[in-house]
Amino acid sequence: MITIAIAVLLLAVAVGLAVVAVVAGGNSVVVDVFDLTVETTPLVVFLAGAVAGLALVAAIALFSIGLKRLRARHREIRDLRRKVARLERDEPAATDETAHATQESEWSDRAPEPARHAAGQA
């Protein structure tokens, strides 16, 4: 709620500055950047600043979205690793039983071997 109030307040200030720039826009402004001199109006300077501000807000929003996705992905990976660890911890008893059942079925598939009796035993 507070962030919405701050955003509305900043928007009102921006609109007020735009109105002042348009009303007082008759004067020219000279901007010197890296040996480049540009003569423009205050309105153009204001609009350039507004565009730069919007680009900054968009960058922060994209960064925030990326962080949320990264956190969700890490949370999912952590949960999956815990699930696998739990299954591996619980699974050995089941795999031992399965291996024993498999071994018994392999033995039952074989033809019975003839009984070997020692000499003299019936």
C-alpha positions as CSV (number, residue, x, y, z in Angstrom):
1,M,0.0,0.0,0.0
2,I,2.8,2.4,0.9
3,T,4.6,1.6,-2.4
4,I,1.5,2.5,-4.4
5,A,1.3,5.8,-2.5
6,I,4.9,6.6,-3.2
7,A,4.5,5.7,-6.9
8,V,1.5,8.0,-7.2
9,L,3.4,10.8,-5.4
10,L,6.4,10.4,-7.8
11,L,4.0,10.3,-10.8
12,A,2.4,13.6,-9.6
13,V,5.9,15.2,-9.2
14,A,6.8,14.0,-12.7
15,V,3.7,15.5,-14.2
16,G,4.3,18.8,-12.3
17,L,7.8,19.0,-13.6
18,A,6.6,18.2,-17.1
19,V,4.1,21.1,-16.9
20,V,6.8,23.4,-15.6
21,A,9.2,22.3,-18.4
22,V,6.5,23.0,-21.1
23,V,5.6,26.4,-19.7
24,A,9.2,27.5,-19.3
25,G,10.3,25.7,-22.4
26,G,11.1,28.8,-24.4
27,N,14.7,28.9,-23.3
28,S,17.3,26.7,-24.8
29,V,19.6,24.4,-22.8
30,V,23.1,23.5,-23.8
31,V,24.3,20.0,-22.9
32,D,28.0,19.1,-23.1
33,V,28.8,15.4,-23.1
34,F,32.3,14.0,-24.1
35,D,33.2,17.0,-26.3
36,L,29.8,16.9,-27.9
37,T,27.6,20.0,-27.5
38,V,23.9,19.7,-28.0
39,E,21.5,22.7,-27.8
40,T,17.9,21.6,-26.9
41,T,14.8,22.6,-24.9
42,P,14.1,21.8,-21.2
43,L,11.2,19.6,-22.3
44,V,13.5,17.3,-24.3
45,V,15.9,17.1,-21.4
46,F,13.0,16.2,-19.1
47,L,11.7,13.6,-21.6
48,A,15.1,12.0,-21.9
49,G,15.3,11.7,-18.2
50,A,11.8,10.2,-18.0
51,V,12.8,7.6,-20.7
52,A,15.9,6.8,-18.7
53,G,13.9,6.4,-15.5
54,L,11.4,4.1,-17.3
55,A,14.3,2.0,-18.6
56,L,15.7,1.8,-15.0
57,V,12.3,0.7,-13.6
58,A,11.9,-1.9,-16.4
59,A,15.4,-3.3,-15.7
60,I,14.7,-3.6,-12.0
61,A,11.4,-5.3,-12.7
62,L,13.0,-7.8,-15.1
63,F,15.8,-8.4,-12.5
64,S,13.2,-9.1,-9.8
65,I,11.3,-11.5,-12.1
66,G,14.6,-13.3,-12.8
67,L,15.4,-13.6,-9.1
68,K,12.0,-15.0,-8.3
69,R,12.3,-17.7,-11.1
70,L,15.9,-18.5,-9.9
71,R,14.6,-18.9,-6.3
72,A,11.8,-21.1,-7.4
73,R,14.1,-23.3,-9.5
74,H,16.5,-23.7,-6.6
75,R,13.6,-24.5,-4.3
76,E,12.4,-27.2,-6.7
77,I,15.8,-28.7,-7.1
78,R,16.3,-28.8,-3.3
79,D,12.9,-30.5,-2.9
80,L,13.7,-33.0,-5.6
81,R,17.0,-33.8,-4.1
82,R,15.4,-34.3,-0.7
83,K,12.8,-36.6,-2.3
84,V,15.4,-38.6,-4.0
85,A,17.5,-39.0,-0.8
86,R,14.3,-40.1,1.0
87,L,13.5,-42.6,-1.7
88,E,17.1,-43.9,-1.7
89,R,17.0,-44.2,2.1
90,D,13.7,-46.1,2.0
91,E,14.3,-48.0,-1.2
92,P,17.2,-50.4,-0.2
93,A,14.8,-52.6,1.8
94,A,12.5,-52.8,-1.2
95,T,15.3,-53.5,-3.7
96,D,16.7,-56.3,-1.4
97,E,13.3,-57.9,-1.5
98,T,13.0,-57.4,-5.2
99,A,16.5,-58.8,-5.8
100,H,15.6,-61.9,-3.6
101,A,12.4,-62.4,-5.5
102,T,14.2,-62.1,-8.8
103,Q,16.8,-64.6,-7.8
104,E,14.2,-67.1,-6.7
105,S,12.4,-66.7,-10.0
106,E,15.6,-67.3,-11.8
107,W,16.2,-70.5,-9.8
108,S,12.7,-71.7,-10.4
109,D,13.1,-71.3,-14.1
110,R,16.0,-73.7,-14.3
111,A,15.5,-77.3,-14.8
112,P,16.0,-79.4,-11.6
113,E,19.4,-80.9,-11.5
114,P,19.6,-84.6,-10.9
115,A,20.3,-85.6,-7.3
116,R,23.9,-86.5,-6.7
117,H,24.3,-89.2,-4.1
118,A,27.5,-90.3,-2.7
119,A,28.4,-93.8,-3.3
120,G,26.8,-96.1,-0.9
121,Q,24.0,-93.7,0.0
122,A,20.5,-94.3,-1.2
